[in-house]
Amino acid sequence: MSNLNRRQAIQLLGMSSIGYLLGSCSNDLTTQVGNLSEPLNQSFGELLVRPQHLIPNFSARAINPKALLINTYDLTPEINPINYKLVVDGEVKFPTELNLFNLKKLPFASIIMQHVCVEGWAAVVQWGGIRLRDLAQMVQPKDDVRYVLFESADKYTDSWDLASAIHPQTLLAYQMNGQPLPIKNGAPVRLAAPIKLGYKQSKWVTKISFVSQIPKGGKGYWEEQGYEWFAGI
């Protein structure tokens, strides 16, 4: 494992005997094997995240605002920033609600990273906001928490492993390329992280829940349709 990078390891996992078996199985057996292999896939992905490993920043010269595409299936919700509240709950000691004013009181962090879409395009973007780990420190997840669930104003849902969520460069962003985050890109706040594919980076986030188990049907909008759950890069 020490000689493999994250992408190579995931590729090897995809070519495993489980994947070969599923290619010739009936639908019932495919479902059964999928149910058995999902915890293994989640645990394998979690092992590939080194909590303190930082991804190098891109140069500001590499930013190309026109390269960040807006997916046609995104339905922009109507959100009044004045009334916006972020709910942070789940298996935590201090559940809370934060409006934008209080959210922006938390320490500011910024990263220039490559946003990679599963559809085959990429864009270098500067995101600014708060570290999700600072939010976690505020609410103090209980010892058995392993996952983080996200809900958005457009009803989009997703789930992450805890190690990825509290990675030092995982942000809850309210700024893009040095300017306030546009509504079409996820304002008031959205996820941004250099260690995940684009569909894991939820826009218009309204609720974050720290949990020990992912509820049935709660892996995420695209994951429940067959997309990879961990989706690391």
Order of alpha helices (4+ residues) and beta strands (2+ residues): alpha-alpha-alpha-beta-beta-alpha-beta-beta-alpha-beta-beta-alpha-beta-beta-beta-beta
